[in-house]
Amino acid sequence: MNIEQNLKDIKSTIPESVTLVAVSKTKPISDLMEAYNAGQRVFGENKIQEMVEKYEEMPKDIKWHMIGHVQRNKVKYMAEFVNLIHGVDSFKLLKEINKQAKKHDKIINCLLQIKIAEEDSKFGMSADDATSLLKSEKISELKNIKIVGVMGMATFTDNMNQVEKEFKFLKHTFTELKSLQPELKTISMGMSGDYQLAIDCGSTMIRVGSSIFGERN
């Protein structure tokens, strides 16, 4: 497994403007350090506890992204260092992130997770919910969070037409939300199997794990 070579291969196929998040969940620190030494600085974890442990042991110029579903009672453990939270799917969660960010006197960047897949198992808010959220008075009271874009997870399927449709829907939703909040800039969509398609559909941030680190055990 040559992590450095894998990173080079992926980076050679994506535009400079697209951020590569190395999804390192369940992988040992030695693997992450291999990626780090090859120049990778953005890592995505889906369990807060695991991310905290890695943060404590690894270099401090890493940008840690929380890409999994976030439980409100765990936000406090990552508030001090998290760079971007991908999976924000409710106002309650935003409020909690704001509260914990305030304690550290910082502003935490968040993506609104939009439900684009047909599967029930995927979290996220509807495009309408996201619109009303951005329009609401209560959001402007949260001074310690910044919504910087959207995230979506496509249906787990080999049907690329369906995946493409879902990606295009997320791009469309982003465009609509951007008209309400012009500073939105990030569309986080696309993983190992479909990131090229996601980029064609407008993704600015891809979350890639197995193509870098190999399959998870």
Backbone torsions as a table, in degrees:
resi	resn	phi	psi	omega
1	MET	NA	107.7	-179.8
2	ASN	-103.8	95.5	-175.0
3	ILE	-62.8	-41.5	-179.1
4	GLU	-61.6	-45.3	179.8
5	GLN	-64.1	-42.6	178.8
6	ASN	-58.1	-44.2	179.1
7	LEU	-61.3	-45.2	179.0
8	LYS	-58.8	-44.8	-177.9
9	ASP	-60.8	-44.8	-178.0
10	ILE	-67.7	-45.6	-177.1
11	LYS	-63.4	-27.7	-179.6
12	SER	-74.0	-13.9	-177.5
13	THR	-106.1	-1.4	-178.6
14	ILE	-118.3	146.8	179.5
15	PRO	-64.3	154.0	178.1
16	GLU	-55.4	-32.2	-174.0
17	SER	-75.3	-8.4	-178.7
18	VAL	-97.8	128.7	179.0
19	THR	-85.3	130.7	177.1
20	LEU	-98.0	115.6	174.9
21	VAL	-96.4	117.9	178.3
22	ALA	-82.3	111.8	-176.8
23	VAL	-82.1	106.6	-168.2
24	SER	-109.2	13.3	-178.2
25	LYS	-57.0	139.9	-178.8
26	THR	68.1	-4.1	-178.7
27	LYS	-88.6	145.1	-178.9
28	PRO	-71.1	157.2	-179.2
29	ILE	-57.6	-32.3	179.7
30	SER	-60.5	-37.7	177.3
31	ASP	-67.4	-42.6	-179.7
32	LEU	-63.6	-38.5	-179.3
33	MET	-67.7	-31.0	175.7
34	GLU	-63.0	-43.7	178.8
35	ALA	-67.1	-40.5	179.2
36	TYR	-60.6	-45.5	-178.8
37	ASN	-67.5	-20.3	176.1
38	ALA	-88.4	4.7	174.3
39	GLY	104.9	-2.6	-179.0
40	GLN	-75.9	132.2	-178.0
41	ARG	-123.2	-8.4	-178.6
42	VAL	-112.3	118.9	-178.4
43	PHE	-123.1	141.6	-179.5
44	GLY	-115.6	129.5	178.3
45	GLU	-122.2	154.5	178.0
46	ASN	-115.4	2.6	172.5
47	LYS	-126.2	126.8	-174.2
48	ILE	-61.6	-43.1	-178.4
49	GLN	-57.9	-45.2	-179.1
50	GLU	-66.1	-38.9	179.7
51	MET	-65.0	-39.6	179.1
52	VAL	-61.8	-45.4	-179.1
53	GLU	-61.3	-42.2	-179.5
54	LYS	-69.7	-40.7	178.5
55	TYR	-56.4	-43.2	-176.4
56	GLU	-65.3	-31.9	-175.0
57	GLU	-95.9	-14.1	-171.2
58	MET	-106.7	167.3	-178.2
59	PRO	-56.4	150.2	-171.1
60	LYS	-88.3	2.1	176.5
61	ASP	-93.2	10.7	177.8
62	ILE	-79.7	140.5	172.4
63	LYS	-97.2	116.2	-178.5
64	TRP	-94.8	125.4	177.2
65	HIS	-109.3	131.6	174.2
66	MET	-93.2	110.8	-173.7
67	ILE	-106.7	-8.6	-177.7
68	GLY	-89.2	-176.4	176.2
69	HIS	-70.6	134.2	-174.1
70	VAL	-103.6	124.3	172.7
71	GLN	-87.6	133.0	-174.0
72	ARG	-58.6	-37.4	-176.4
73	ASN	-70.1	-8.0	-179.1
74	LYS	-104.0	-6.7	-176.1
75	VAL	-55.7	-37.6	-174.9
76	LYS	-59.6	-26.7	-176.6
77	TYR	-73.6	-23.5	-176.0
78	MET	-112.3	-6.7	-172.3
79	ALA	-56.1	-33.4	-174.7
80	GLU	-66.3	-32.1	-170.5
81	PHE	-127.8	-12.0	-173.1
82	VAL	-64.7	139.1	-176.9
83	ASN	-92.5	-36.6	-179.4
84	LEU	-154.4	135.1	176.1
85	ILE	-109.1	116.6	-174.0
86	HIS	-80.4	-34.6	-165.2
87	GLY	-99.5	47.5	-178.7
88	VAL	-84.8	113.7	-173.0
89	ASP	-123.8	14.6	177.3
90	SER	-160.1	157.5	177.2
91	PHE	-66.4	-36.8	179.1
92	LYS	-56.4	-42.4	-179.9
93	LEU	-67.3	-42.2	177.1
94	LEU	-57.6	-41.6	-178.7
95	LYS	-62.3	-42.2	179.4
96	GLU	-66.4	-42.6	178.8
97	ILE	-61.5	-42.3	179.1
98	ASN	-59.8	-45.8	-178.6
99	LYS	-60.7	-45.4	-178.2
100	GLN	-72.6	-34.8	179.0
101	ALA	-63.9	-38.5	-178.7
102	LYS	-60.5	-39.2	-179.9
103	LYS	-59.9	-30.0	-179.4
104	HIS	-101.2	8.9	178.2
105	ASP	53.7	47.1	179.2
106	LYS	-139.1	169.6	177.1
107	ILE	-111.5	128.5	-178.6
108	ILE	-104.4	128.2	177.7
109	ASN	-76.8	137.4	-177.6
110	CYS	-133.7	149.2	169.8
111	LEU	-112.0	139.1	174.2
112	LEU	-81.2	124.0	178.4
113	GLN	-83.8	116.9	-179.5
114	ILE	-98.9	133.8	179.2
115	LYS	-78.8	108.9	-179.1
116	ILE	-111.9	-15.1	-177.3
117	ALA	-87.7	158.8	178.0
118	GLU	-84.8	-16.0	-178.5
119	GLU	-69.3	143.2	177.5
120	ASP	-73.3	-21.0	-172.5
121	SER	-73.2	-13.1	-176.5
122	LYS	-89.2	137.3	177.9
123	PHE	-81.0	169.1	174.0
124	GLY	141.5	163.5	176.8
125	MET	-104.3	161.1	177.6
126	SER	-76.0	162.2	178.4
127	ALA	-59.7	-37.6	179.4
128	ASP	-64.5	-42.8	178.0
129	ASP	-59.7	-42.1	-178.5
130	ALA	-64.9	-40.0	178.6
131	THR	-62.4	-49.6	-179.1
132	SER	-64.8	-33.4	178.5
133	LEU	-61.7	-48.6	-178.7
134	LEU	-66.3	-28.0	-179.8
135	LYS	-81.0	-18.0	-169.7
136	SER	-73.4	150.3	177.3
137	GLU	-63.0	-41.2	-169.9
138	LYS	-62.6	-25.9	-177.8
139	ILE	-70.8	-32.2	-178.1
140	SER	-70.6	-14.0	177.7
141	GLU	-79.9	-15.1	-178.9
142	LEU	-87.4	96.5	-173.1
143	LYS	-85.7	-11.0	-174.8
144	ASN	-108.7	14.3	171.0
145	ILE	-126.6	155.0	174.4
146	LYS	-135.1	121.0	176.2
147	ILE	-84.6	117.8	-173.2
148	VAL	-110.8	-2.6	179.9
149	GLY	167.4	-158.5	-176.3
150	VAL	-129.8	159.4	175.7
151	MET	-136.1	146.8	175.9
152	GLY	-148.9	151.0	177.2
153	MET	-118.6	119.8	-178.7
154	ALA	-72.5	162.5	175.0
155	THR	-58.8	141.8	178.0
156	PHE	-81.3	95.1	-174.2
157	THR	-154.3	158.6	174.9
158	ASP	-86.0	-6.4	-178.3
159	ASN	-79.4	94.8	-174.6
160	MET	-69.0	-22.7	176.2
161	ASN	-64.2	-40.6	179.1
162	GLN	-66.9	-44.9	179.3
163	VAL	-59.0	-43.3	179.8
164	GLU	-61.1	-42.3	179.4
165	LYS	-60.2	-42.6	-178.8
166	GLU	-68.0	-41.0	177.0
167	PHE	-62.5	-42.8	-179.0
168	LYS	-65.5	-34.1	177.3
169	PHE	-64.6	-40.8	179.6
170	LEU	-65.5	-41.3	178.4
171	LYS	-61.9	-42.0	179.0
172	HIS	-62.6	-44.5	178.8
173	THR	-61.0	-43.9	178.6
174	PHE	-57.4	-46.4	-178.8
175	THR	-60.0	-42.7	179.6
176	GLU	-65.2	-43.0	-179.0
177	LEU	-68.1	-34.3	-179.4
178	LYS	-64.6	-29.0	177.7
179	SER	-68.7	-24.0	175.9
180	LEU	-86.0	-35.3	-175.7
181	GLN	-136.6	89.5	-170.9
182	PRO	-58.7	-22.0	-176.4
183	GLU	-81.3	0.5	174.9
184	LEU	-61.9	136.3	-177.4
185	LYS	-137.5	-16.8	-170.4
186	THR	-108.6	130.9	169.9
187	ILE	-120.0	104.5	-178.1
188	SER	-94.3	102.5	176.4
189	MET	-154.4	149.2	-179.6
190	GLY	105.9	132.9	179.3
191	MET	-130.7	-168.5	-173.3
192	SER	-48.0	-45.2	-172.2
193	GLY	-81.0	-16.1	-170.9
194	ASP	-140.9	19.2	-172.9
195	TYR	-68.8	-29.1	178.2
196	GLN	-63.5	-44.5	178.0
197	LEU	-62.1	-42.4	-179.7
198	ALA	-60.7	-42.3	180.0
199	ILE	-64.8	-42.0	176.4
200	ASP	-58.9	-30.6	-178.7
201	CYS	-90.3	3.9	173.9
202	GLY	110.8	7.1	179.7
203	SER	-62.2	142.1	174.8
204	THR	-114.2	-2.0	-177.6
205	MET	-151.6	123.5	-179.5
206	ILE	-115.5	148.0	-176.4
207	ARG	-113.3	103.8	-171.1
208	VAL	-119.6	123.2	-180.0
209	GLY	-114.6	-71.0	-171.4
210	SER	-63.2	-30.4	178.8
211	SER	-70.0	-16.5	176.8
212	ILE	-99.0	-52.5	-170.1
213	PHE	-101.5	-2.8	-174.7
214	GLY	87.3	171.3	-178.0
215	GLU	-63.1	150.5	175.7
216	ARG	-81.3	147.4	-180.0
217	ASN	-72.7	NA	NA
